[in-house]
Amino acid sequence: SFIQSQGVQHIVRATYIDDEFDMNDLGFLTRNSQVNLDYNFLLTESDIPGIQSRTTVVSLINNYNIDGNPVQNGQSIGRTWNYLNNDTFDVTVLYLPKRVDDRLGRGTGDFRIPERFSLSSNFSSNPAKPIAWSLNLEATQEDLGPKIITSGAGIVWRPNDRFSFDLGLNYTDTEALLVHQGGGSYTSFEAHQWAPKLETNYFISARQQFRVTLQWNSLKAFEDRFWQVNPERLERLKPVVNPDNDPDDFVISRLTFQARYRWQIAPLSDLFVVYTRGSNLPGNSFYTFRDLLERGWNDRIVDSFAIKLRYRFGS
């Protein structure tokens, strides 16, 4: 990175990884077979009347595989306004040019993805207030072109320094969720997804904390159209007729709940008491979202209670 002047920064990232590189010992990497050259320009302005600051970010993404095909390219521009009352608003426009998908088919054939666009915006109120809230909206396009819209809201209640309650909810409506069915065959689904999340913290004292988290992710997908890749030629997926009469509709419903008590006995020494509860409903559980949540809580596959002592010996 290079800081040209106060508030002006340039960032350049370059990556090369061949297709036989073993990544297991390096932690998480998105993929091998990549040749990347990315550029970010950041401009922070703090002398604009009526606001604290305004930040502009321009990004150029150039990701190729070692065959020279673009696998993740894009250009985006975003701007964030931080107001005098500490509210924050941002908007980002993203253009994704044509690219090649060489991963979803798991070796059955690469195919082309058309150009796409994305628009996202977020608003967050002053987080220092006892009640803070946020809204987010994103409209983008799936790999086949149809739209996908995600909206969300969140609220944080912090009446004092010892207690906080954080609740968030996201809803996603997808018109063409693309799933590989094997042998180069694909199905696009109309899908609806709810993803609420709750987190609450209570500090009993300076050394004792009680924390509760709940996360649920539920998706219903209904088959819409059918596609086939051409393994002999790099082109877009071809629409085909329904290969069978068995519907490919599916449901994903996963819930995780945890309650944790932590007591700091001494520096770097803690006692943990943890209760964990979780579920993963079968893919044919076509109930209402309300019933899915209730069944996810009752039909648990994880129900455990653990006590852990971490003690540091010596001075």
TIZAVO-737285 format. One record per residue (C-alpha): residue in one letter; x, y, z negated. Coordinates in steps of 0.5 Angstrom, whole numbers, plus 500, padded with zeros to 3 digits. Layout:
BEGIN
SITE   type     x     y     z
SITE      a     X     Y     Z
...
***
This chain:
BEGIN
SITE   type     x     y     z
SITE      s   500   500   500
SITE      f   502   507   501
SITE      i   499   513   497
SITE      q   500   519   502
SITE      s   498   524   497
SITE      q   493   525   491
SITE      g   487   521   493
SITE      v   489   519   500
SITE      q   491   511   500
SITE      h   493   506   506
SITE      i   493   499   505
SITE      v   496   494   509
SITE      r   495   486   508
SITE      a   498   481   513
SITE      t   497   473   512
SITE      y   500   467   516
SITE      i   498   460   514
SITE      d   498   454   519
SITE      d   493   449   519
SITE      e   497   444   515
SITE      f   499   448   509
SITE      d   497   444   503
SITE      m   494   450   499
SITE      n   492   445   493
SITE      d   498   448   488
SITE      l   496   455   490
SITE      g   489   456   487
SITE      f   483   458   491
SITE      l   485   461   498
SITE      t   479   462   503
SITE      r   482   457   509
SITE      n   488   455   512
SITE      s   490   456   519
SITE      q   489   464   519
SITE      v   493   470   522
SITE      n   490   476   519
SITE      l   492   483   519
SITE      d   487   488   515
SITE      y   487   495   514
SITE      n   484   500   509
SITE      f   484   507   508
SITE      l   481   510   501
SITE      l   480   518   501
SITE      t   478   520   494
SITE      e   475   527   493
SITE      s   474   530   486
SITE      d   473   538   488
SITE      i   466   537   491
SITE      p   461   542   488
SITE      g   456   538   484
SITE      i   459   532   484
SITE      q   465   528   480
SITE      s   468   525   486
SITE      r   466   522   493
SITE      t   470   516   495
SITE      t   470   514   502
SITE      v   473   507   505
SITE      v   474   505   512
SITE      s   476   498   513
SITE      l   479   494   519
SITE      i   479   486   518
SITE      n   482   482   523
SITE      n   482   475   522
SITE      y   484   469   527
SITE      n   486   462   527
SITE      i   492   459   529
SITE      d   489   458   536
SITE      g   488   465   537
SITE      n   480   465   536
SITE      p   477   471   532
SITE      v   474   468   526
SITE      q   472   474   521
SITE      n   473   480   524
SITE      g   470   487   522
SITE      q   470   494   522
SITE      s   466   498   516
SITE      i   465   505   513
SITE      g   463   506   506
SITE      r   462   512   501
SITE      t   461   512   494
SITE      w   458   519   490
SITE      n   459   519   483
SITE      y   455   525   480
SITE      l   456   529   474
SITE      n   451   525   470
SITE      n   455   519   471
SITE      d   450   516   476
SITE      t   453   512   482
SITE      f   450   511   489
SITE      d   454   508   495
SITE      v   452   506   502
SITE      t   456   501   507
SITE      v   455   500   514
SITE      l   459   494   517
SITE      y   460   492   524
SITE      l   462   484   526
SITE      p   464   483   533
SITE      k   463   476   536
SITE      r   467   471   533
SITE      v   468   463   533
SITE      d   466   459   528
SITE      d   471   453   527
SITE      r   469   450   520
SITE      l   462   449   519
SITE      g   462   443   524
SITE      r   467   440   520
SITE      g   471   438   527
SITE      t   465   436   531
SITE      g   466   442   535
SITE      d   467   450   535
SITE      f   462   455   537
SITE      r   461   462   538
SITE      i   457   467   534
SITE      p   454   473   537
SITE      e   456   480   534
SITE      r   452   483   528
SITE      f   451   489   523
SITE      s   450   490   516
SITE      l   447   495   512
SITE      s   448   495   504
SITE      s   446   501   499
SITE      n   447   501   491
SITE      f   445   505   486
SITE      s   447   505   478
SITE      s   445   510   473
SITE      n   449   512   467
SITE      p   452   506   464
SITE      a   454   510   457
SITE      k   446   511   456
SITE      p   442   506   451
SITE      i   438   504   457
SITE      a   442   503   464
SITE      w   439   501   471
SITE      s   441   499   478
SITE      l   438   497   485
SITE      n   441   494   491
SITE      l   439   493   498
SITE      e   443   489   503
SITE      a   440   488   510
SITE      t   445   484   515
SITE      q   444   478   520
SITE      e   445   471   520
SITE      d   450   467   524
SITE      l   445   466   530
SITE      g   443   473   529
SITE      p   436   474   525
SITE      k   436   478   519
SITE      i   437   476   512
SITE      i   435   481   507
SITE      t   437   481   499
SITE      s   434   486   494
SITE      g   436   486   487
SITE      a   435   490   480
SITE      g   438   490   474
SITE      i   437   493   467
SITE      v   442   494   461
SITE      w   440   495   454
SITE      r   445   497   449
SITE      p   442   501   443
SITE      n   448   500   439
SITE      d   455   498   439
SITE      r   454   491   436
SITE      f   448   489   441
SITE      s   447   489   449
SITE      f   442   486   453
SITE      d   443   485   461
SITE      l   438   482   466
SITE      g   439   482   473
SITE      l   434   479   479
SITE      n   436   478   486
SITE      y   431   476   492
SITE      t   434   474   499
SITE      d   429   473   505
SITE      t   433   469   510
SITE      e   430   468   517
SITE      a   436   463   520
SITE      l   440   459   515
SITE      l   444   455   519
SITE      v   446   448   516
SITE      h   450   443   520
SITE      q   446   436   520
SITE      g   452   432   522
SITE      g   455   430   529
SITE      g   454   437   532
SITE      s   447   438   530
SITE      y   444   444   527
SITE      t   438   446   524
SITE      s   436   453   522
SITE      f   431   454   516
SITE      e   427   460   514
SITE      a   429   461   506
SITE      h   427   464   500
SITE      q   431   465   494
SITE      w   431   468   487
SITE      a   437   468   483
SITE      p   436   471   476
SITE      k   441   472   470
SITE      l   441   474   463
SITE      e   446   475   458
SITE      t   446   478   451
SITE      n   451   479   446
SITE      y   451   481   439
SITE      f   457   482   434
SITE      i   455   480   427
SITE      s   462   483   425
SITE      a   468   485   428
SITE      r   470   478   428
SITE      q   464   474   429
SITE      q   460   474   436
SITE      f   454   471   438
SITE      r   453   470   446
SITE      v   447   467   450
SITE      t   447   467   458
SITE      l   442   464   462
SITE      q   443   463   470
SITE      w   438   460   475
SITE      n   439   460   482
SITE      s   433   457   486
SITE      l   432   456   494
SITE      k   426   454   498
SITE      a   428   452   506
SITE      f   423   450   511
SITE      e   426   448   518
SITE      d   425   452   524
SITE      r   429   451   530
SITE      f   434   446   532
SITE      w   441   447   535
SITE      q   447   443   538
SITE      v   454   444   539
SITE      n   458   443   546
SITE      p   464   440   544
SITE      e   467   440   551
SITE      r   466   448   551
SITE      l   467   454   547
SITE      e   460   457   547
SITE      r   454   459   543
SITE      l   450   453   540
SITE      k   444   451   545
SITE      p   437   450   542
SITE      v   434   443   543
SITE      v   428   440   541
SITE      n   426   437   534
SITE      p   430   430   534
SITE      d   426   427   529
SITE      n   419   427   526
SITE      d   422   427   519
SITE      p   422   434   516
SITE      d   429   437   514
SITE      d   426   442   509
SITE      f   429   442   502
SITE      v   430   446   495
SITE      i   435   448   491
SITE      s   434   449   484
SITE      r   440   450   479
SITE      l   439   452   472
SITE      t   445   453   466
SITE      f   444   456   459
SITE      q   449   457   454
SITE      a   449   459   447
SITE      r   456   461   444
SITE      y   458   463   437
SITE      r   465   465   436
SITE      w   469   467   429
SITE      q   476   469   430
SITE      i   479   466   424
SITE      a   486   470   425
SITE      p   489   473   430
SITE      l   489   468   436
SITE      s   485   463   432
SITE      d   478   462   433
SITE      l   472   457   432
SITE      f   467   456   437
SITE      v   460   453   437
SITE      v   457   452   443
SITE      y   450   449   446
SITE      t   450   448   453
SITE      r   444   446   457
SITE      g   443   445   465
SITE      s   439   442   470
SITE      n   439   440   478
SITE      l   433   439   481
SITE      p   432   434   487
SITE      g   432   437   494
SITE      n   424   435   495
SITE      s   422   439   489
SITE      f   417   443   493
SITE      y   413   447   487
SITE      t   412   454   486
SITE      f   418   458   483
SITE      r   415   459   477
SITE      d   414   451   476
SITE      l   421   450   478
SITE      l   424   454   473
SITE      e   420   451   468
SITE      r   422   444   470
SITE      g   429   446   471
SITE      w   429   448   463
SITE      n   425   441   461
SITE      d   428   436   466
SITE      r   436   437   464
SITE      i   441   433   466
SITE      v   446   437   461
SITE      d   445   438   454
SITE      s   451   438   450
SITE      f   453   441   443
SITE      a   460   442   442
SITE      i   465   445   436
SITE      k   472   447   438
SITE      l   477   450   433
SITE      r   483   454   436
SITE      y   489   455   431
SITE      r   495   458   432
SITE      f   501   456   428
SITE      g   507   460   425
SITE      s   507   467   425
***
